[in-house]
Each structure stands twice: as C-alpha cells, then as structure tokens.
Amino acid sequence: MRAMDRRWHRWGTGAGLLVLTFLPALLSQPYVDASGPAWASLTVYEAVGVVVLLLRRRLPATAFVVGFGALLAALVWSAGEGAKLSPLVFLPPAVLLYNLGYRGASGRRTGTAVLGVAVLGVVGLWLNRLTTDSSDFRGGVDVLAALAPMPLAWVMGFAARTRQALLAAAERQAADARRARALEAAQAAQRERARIAGEMHDVVAHSLTLLVVHAETLRARGGELPDWARAQVDGLAAAGRQSSGELRDLLRMLRDPADAVPLRPTPDLAELNTLLDGHRAIGGTVELTMDLAPEAVPGAVQLAGYRVVQEALVNARRHAPGAPVRVTVASVAGRLRCEVVNGPAARRGAADAGIGLGLVSMDDRVGALGGDLTAGPTGDGGFRVLATMPLECAGG
C-alpha cells in the first residue's frame, strides 16, 4: 500500500511539475505573438521539452543539453520567421539545470554538459545572425538577461542535494547510535545475568547439591531408618534431583539466552502424577481429577498449569502441613482450568517459610498467556488456587 502511495505521489508531483513548467508559456504567448510560426515553434519546442523533462531523473546531463538545444532551435527558427516566443520558454531549461545540480551528476558530466550548452549557444547565435536581418529578432541583451539567472537554478539544486545528503548522514548516525545503545544495553543485561547466575550458583546450587548428597547418604543407609523416614528420604532425594536439573537449566539460560534449550524435557500435564507421587512420598495426601487429554493442550499452557500445581503443592506443604489436597484439571468453555484446594493444616506450618513470591510468579505466568489467577482462603480454613487459561493460546 505504501509503495502504491509513493508511486501515485511521484506521478502527481511529475504531472504538477509539467503543468507549472510548460503551461505559463502557452498562456502568455497570445500576448507576445499570436502568429502561426510562433505557435508552431512553441508547440514543437514544448512537445520535445515534455519528453526531455520526463527523462530528467535517468539522464540529468543529457536532458539539460537536449532541452537547451531545443530552446535554441525554437528561438532561432522563430526569429528567422519573424516571430517571437514568450520569455517564459526559459522555464524548462531552468528546471533541467536545477535537476542537474540535484541529481548529483559527476563533475565531469556536469562540465561536459555546460561546455556543450556553451557550444550550442555560440552556434545558435551564429545561425541567428545568418537567418535574420532585423535587429528586433537577433539575440541580444534580452537573451542574456534571461540566461543570467540560470546558474542560480543549478546552485539551488546542488544545495538541495547537499541538504538531503546531510539529513541522510544524520539519520545514519542516529541509527548507529541507537544500535550502539541497544548493544550496550544488551551487554549490560548479559553481564547482570552472568552476575545473577554466579550468585545463584554460589548460594543455591551448592546448598542444593549438599542437600541431595545428604539425602542419598541417608538412602544408602535406609536399612537403619524406620519405614516412614525411608519414604521421606526418597521423596527428598527425588525432589532434590529434579530441582538441581531445573536449576542447571536456569543458570544456562541466564549465562547465555541463546543457549536456552533446557537439558531436561519441559514438564507438562502428563507428569502431574509423578509430581503428586513426590508429594505423597513425603507424607502428603493428594487427589487428582483430570478429564482431558494433555496432548490436546498447547505446550506453553501445559507448562503454566504444571507450575501452578507445583507451586500450590509447595505452599500447602509449607503453610498447611498434613492437610489433604485436591487437584482438578479440566477443560471448560475453551479454557484450561487448574484448581488446587487444600484443607486446614493438620499441624502448625512454618510461618517464615518462603519469601512470598510464589503467588506473584504464578499470576505473572498465567497472565502472560491471557489467563486469570485467583487465590485465597476457603471457609473451612483451607486455601484455594484457581488458574484459567485459553486453550488456543499461541505458543504451544
């Protein structure tokens, strides 16, 4: 659409230029000389001028020489027939000279064009002297007065070209500056990501690895532990290994976003049973109801639903240990509905567990997919988390 608009604008500009260049001479000619030879000379000259003006973009120097030659031929022939042309016939050469300065023809071409016009001028004056005896039709001061302002047209065209070049250079500099700022910002962000990754590795990864090592040590001595402790240790070791793998993926992404492909498959709704088994292994009670096929759900929605259930289970263990949990995953009116409800705590939870960002993270993840998240206490002292997301979400 823009290309068509530009094409129409260019054609409109060209048509307007033709009218403003050639119409004034036609309108003023009756007041100068209405004879047949004058009109014939003017008509032929303007017909040639229209063709030359249309070629001015491709051949600026040639167009100027041909246009000036056509003007001289018209003036000499009219003078020989005892006819005069309107002074406005000098408008087309002025436009062509402006075009020569603006189009940026090489210095050699410009010099050649000027030399050619000078030669044509001398030849025209010589022919004018040969073809007419009357001083009224011989080129003189009036012709020089019309030609004198012509160099100004070239200067104006050259100035316009220079201004355009300066604007283009300024735009390039601005674009370079924007690219430099964007690169600097990207480098600063990469440095910050690397710093965060280093701190996470030092603070979290080492402690998590130590936790897994201790859990595996206890598993190795499982014969010395009671049955309930062995189940707890198995769940602790499995959760630690999973968290270690996810943390490695996160650190790789922070160090280099281009290498963001996880080492482990992205969890989805099909792995909810495994997630719930881990919750049961450490003594939790949980029930799952899922009435849809996970493969029918886009991958991004599956991941968000999995994370919502995962975070809700973690919160239940922290704040309501021993409480039964009910997980419901269903498709309702073209939306995925994930609901996690836990009952009242069986024993006192850790009041200072966590840093309070779980619900914020869930809300951000669900909101990014065009969904909604609600969370709050239930009437019986429990807690309910409900997330709904459109199933047609792009990103699956």
C-alpha positions in Angstrom: 0.0 0.0 0.0 2.8 2.4 0.8 4.6 1.6 -2.4 1.4 2.4 -4.3 1.1 5.7 -2.4 4.6 6.6 -3.2 4.1 5.8 -6.9 1.0 8.0 -7.0 2.8 10.8 -5.2 5.7 10.6 -7.7 3.3 10.7 -10.7 1.3 13.5 -9.1 4.5 15.5 -8.5 5.7 14.9 -12.0 2.4 16.0 -13.6 2.3 19.1 -11.4 5.8 20.0 -12.5 5.0 19.6 -16.2 1.9 21.8 -15.9 3.8 24.6 -13.9 6.8 24.4 -16.4 5.0 24.5 -19.8 1.6 26.0 -19.2 2.8 29.6 -18.4 4.4 29.9 -21.8 1.2 28.7 -23.5 -0.9 31.2 -21.6 1.4 34.1 -22.1 2.2 33.5 -25.8 -1.0 35.2 -27.2 0.1 38.5 -25.5 3.6 38.3 -27.1 3.0 36.9 -30.7 -0.1 35.1 -31.9 1.2 34.3 -35.3 1.2 30.8 -36.8 5.0 30.5 -36.9 5.3 31.4 -33.2 2.6 28.9 -32.2 4.2 26.2 -34.3 7.6 26.8 -32.9 6.3 26.9 -29.3 4.3 23.7 -29.8 7.2 21.7 -31.2 9.5 23.0 -28.5 7.2 22.2 -25.6 6.5 18.7 -27.0 10.2 18.0 -27.1 10.5 19.6 -23.6 7.9 17.3 -22.1 9.8 14.2 -23.3 13.1 15.6 -22.0 11.6 16.6 -18.7 10.3 13.0 -18.2 13.8 11.7 -18.7 15.5 14.1 -16.3 15.8 11.6 -13.5 17.7 9.0 -15.5 19.8 11.3 -17.7 20.1 14.7 -16.0 23.1 16.0 -18.0 21.8 14.7 -21.4 18.3 16.1 -20.6 19.7 19.5 -19.9 21.8 19.6 -23.1 18.9 18.4 -25.3 16.4 20.8 -23.6 18.7 23.8 -24.1 19.3 22.8 -27.7 15.6 22.5 -28.3 15.1 26.0 -26.9 17.9 27.5 -29.1 16.4 25.8 -32.2 13.0 27.2 -31.4 14.3 30.7 -30.8 16.4 30.7 -34.0 13.7 29.3 -36.2 11.1 31.7 -34.8 13.4 34.7 -35.3 14.1 33.6 -38.9 10.3 33.5 -39.5 9.9 36.9 -37.9 8.1 35.6 -34.8 8.8 36.0 -31.1 8.3 33.5 -28.3 7.2 34.2 -24.7 10.1 34.8 -22.3 8.6 32.0 -20.1 10.1 29.4 -22.6 13.2 29.7 -20.4 11.4 27.9 -17.5 12.1 24.3 -18.8 15.9 24.8 -19.1 15.9 26.3 -15.5 14.1 23.2 -14.2 16.5 20.9 -16.0 19.5 22.9 -14.7 18.1 22.6 -11.1 17.7 18.8 -11.8 21.3 18.6 -12.9 22.5 20.1 -9.6 20.1 18.0 -7.5 20.7 14.6 -9.2 24.4 14.7 -8.4 25.8 14.1 -11.8 29.6 13.7 -11.7 31.8 16.8 -12.1 33.0 15.6 -15.5 29.4 15.1 -16.8 28.4 18.4 -15.4 31.4 20.1 -17.0 30.7 18.4 -20.3 27.1 19.5 -20.2 28.0 23.1 -19.6 30.6 23.0 -22.3 28.1 21.5 -24.7 25.5 24.2 -23.9 28.1 26.9 -24.4 28.9 25.5 -27.8 25.2 25.3 -28.7 24.8 28.8 -27.6 27.6 30.1 -29.9 26.2 28.1 -32.8 22.7 29.4 -32.1 23.8 33.0 -32.1 25.7 32.4 -35.4 22.7 30.8 -37.0 20.5 33.6 -35.7 22.7 36.2 -37.4 22.6 34.3 -40.6 18.8 33.7 -40.7 17.5 37.2 -39.9 18.5 40.7 -40.8 16.2 42.5 -38.4 17.8 43.6 -35.1 14.5 43.1 -33.4 14.9 39.3 -33.9 18.5 39.0 -33.2 19.6 37.7 -29.8 21.0 40.4 -27.6 20.7 41.8 -24.1 17.2 40.3 -23.7 18.5 36.7 -24.2 21.5 37.3 -21.9 19.1 38.7 -19.2 17.0 35.6 -19.4 20.1 33.3 -19.2 21.8 35.2 -16.4 19.8 33.7 -13.5 20.3 30.2 -14.9 23.3 29.3 -12.7 21.2 30.1 -9.7 19.0 27.1 -10.5 22.0 24.8 -10.5 23.1 26.2 -7.2 19.7 25.7 -5.7 19.6 22.1 -6.9 23.1 21.4 -5.5 22.2 23.0 -2.2 19.1 20.7 -2.0 21.2 17.7 -2.8 23.7 18.6 -0.1 21.0 19.2 2.5 19.5 15.8 1.7 22.9 14.1 2.0 23.4 15.8 5.4 20.0 14.6 6.6 20.7 11.1 5.4 24.1 11.2 7.2 22.4 12.4 10.4 19.8 9.6 10.1 22.6 7.0 9.7 24.4 8.4 12.7 21.2 8.3 14.8 20.6 4.7 13.7 24.2 3.8 14.5 23.8 5.5 17.9 20.6 3.6 18.6 22.3 0.3 17.6 25.2 1.2 19.9 22.9 1.9 22.8 21.0 -1.3 22.2 24.2 -3.3 22.1 25.5 -1.6 25.2 22.2 -2.4 27.0 22.3 -6.0 25.8 25.9 -6.3 27.0 24.9 -4.8 30.4 22.0 -7.1 30.7 24.2 -10.1 29.8 26.7 -9.0 32.5 23.9 -8.7 35.0 22.6 -12.1 34.1 26.0 -13.6 34.4 26.4 -12.0 37.8 23.0 -13.3 39.0 23.9 -16.8 37.6 27.1 -16.7 39.6 25.4 -15.7 42.8 22.7 -18.3 42.3 25.3 -20.9 41.7 27.3 -20.0 44.8 24.3 -19.5 47.1 21.7 -22.0 45.9 23.4 -24.7 43.8 26.0 -25.6 46.4 23.4 -25.9 49.2 21.0 -27.9 47.0 23.8 -30.3 45.9 24.7 -30.7 49.6 21.1 -31.5 50.4 20.9 -34.1 47.6 24.2 -35.7 48.8 22.9 -36.0 52.4 19.6 -37.4 51.1 21.4 -40.0 49.0 23.6 -40.9 52.0 20.5 -41.5 54.1 19.0 -43.6 51.3 22.2 -45.7 51.3 21.6 -46.4 55.0 17.9 -46.9 54.6 18.0 -50.2 56.5 18.8 -48.3 59.7 15.8 -46.0 59.2 12.1 -46.5 60.0 9.7 -47.0 57.2 8.2 -43.5 57.3 11.7 -42.0 57.3 12.7 -44.0 54.2 9.7 -42.7 52.3 10.5 -39.1 53.3 14.2 -39.5 52.3 13.2 -41.0 48.9 10.9 -38.1 48.2 13.6 -35.6 49.4 16.2 -37.1 47.1 13.8 -37.1 44.1 12.8 -33.5 44.7 16.4 -32.5 45.1 17.5 -34.1 41.8 14.6 -32.5 39.9 15.4 -29.1 41.4 19.1 -29.5 40.6 18.2 -30.2 36.9 15.9 -27.3 36.7 18.4 -25.0 38.4 21.1 -26.0 35.9 18.7 -25.1 33.0 18.0 -21.8 34.6 21.7 -21.0 35.1 22.5 -21.9 31.5 19.7 -19.5 30.3 21.0 -16.7 32.5 24.6 -17.1 31.3 23.6 -17.3 27.6 19.9 -16.7 26.5 20.8 -18.1 23.0 21.5 -21.5 24.7 18.2 -21.5 26.5 17.2 -25.1 25.3 16.8 -27.0 28.6 18.8 -30.0 29.3 15.7 -31.8 30.6 12.3 -32.0 28.8 9.9 -29.3 29.7 7.4 -30.6 32.3 3.8 -30.9 31.2 0.4 -32.1 32.5 1.3 -35.7 31.7 3.8 -35.5 34.5 1.3 -34.4 37.2 1.1 -37.9 38.6 4.8 -38.0 39.1 4.7 -34.6 40.8 1.9 -35.8 43.1 3.8 -39.0 43.8 6.6 -36.9 45.1 4.2 -35.0 47.4 2.8 -38.3 48.7 6.3 -39.7 49.2 7.0 -37.1 51.9 3.8 -37.8 53.7 1.3 -35.6 51.8 -2.2 -36.6 50.8 -3.4 -35.5 47.4 -6.1 -36.5 44.9 -6.1 -35.7 41.2 -9.0 -35.3 38.8 -8.1 -34.7 35.2 -10.8 -35.0 32.5 -8.8 -34.0 29.4 -6.0 -35.4 27.2 -2.8 -33.5 27.9 -1.6 -33.7 24.3 -4.6 -31.6 23.2 -3.3 -28.7 25.3 -0.6 -26.2 23.9 2.8 -26.7 25.4 3.0 -23.3 27.0 -0.4 -23.8 28.7 0.7 -27.2 29.9 3.9 -25.8 31.4 2.0 -23.0 33.1 -0.6 -25.4 34.5 2.1 -27.8 35.8 3.9 -24.9 37.5 0.7 -23.7 39.1 0.0 -27.1 40.6 3.7 -27.4 41.7 3.7 -24.1 43.4 0.4 -24.7 45.1 1.6 -28.0 46.5 4.8 -26.4 47.8 2.7 -23.7 49.5 0.4 -26.4 51.0 3.4 -28.2 52.4 4.8 -25.0 53.9 1.7 -23.4 55.4 -0.7 -26.4 55.9 1.5 -29.5 56.5 -0.6 -32.7 56.6 -3.6 -31.1 55.0 -5.3 -33.1 52.2 -5.0 -31.5 48.8 -7.4 -31.8 45.9 -6.2 -31.1 42.3 -8.6 -30.6 39.5 -7.6 -30.1 35.9 -10.3 -29.7 33.3 -11.3 -28.0 30.0 -14.2 -25.6 30.5 -15.5 -23.4 27.6 -12.3 -23.4 25.7 -10.1 -22.7 28.7 -7.8 -24.8 30.9 -9.0 -24.8 34.5 -6.4 -25.8 37.2 -7.7 -25.8 40.7 -5.7 -26.7 43.8 -7.6 -26.8 47.2 -6.0 -27.8 50.5 -7.8 -28.3 53.7 -6.9 -26.9 57.2 -3.4 -27.7 58.4 -3.0 -30.9 60.5 -0.1 -29.3 62.3 1.4 -25.8 62.6 3.2 -24.7 59.5 6.4 -22.7 59.2 5.3 -19.1 59.4 8.5 -17.7 57.8 8.8 -20.3 55.1 9.4 -18.9 51.6 9.7 -15.2 50.6 6.1 -14.6 49.4 6.8 -14.6 45.7 5.1 -17.8 44.7 1.6 -16.3 44.0 3.2 -13.4 42.2 5.1 -15.7 40.0 2.0 -17.8 39.3 0.0 -14.7 38.4 2.7 -13.4 36.1 3.0 -16.8 34.3 -0.8 -17.2 33.9 -1.3 -13.5 32.9 1.3 -13.8 30.2 -0.9 -16.4 28.5 -4.0 -14.3 28.7 -5.4 -16.2 31.8 -6.6 -15.3 35.2 -5.4 -16.4 38.7 -7.4 -16.2 41.9 -6.1 -17.4 45.3 -7.5 -17.1 48.8 -8.6 -18.9 51.9 -11.7 -21.2 52.0 -14.4 -21.1 54.5 -13.2 -24.2 56.4 -9.7 -22.8 57.0 -8.0 -24.1 53.9 -6.7 -22.4 50.8 -7.7 -22.4 47.1 -5.7 -21.5 44.0 -7.6 -21.3 40.7 -6.0 -20.6 37.3 -7.8 -20.4 34.0 -6.0 -20.0 30.6 -7.3 -20.0 27.0 -6.5 -23.3 25.2 -6.0 -21.5 21.9 -3.0 -19.6 23.3 -0.2 -19.3 20.8 3.0 -20.7 22.0 2.1 -24.3 22.1 
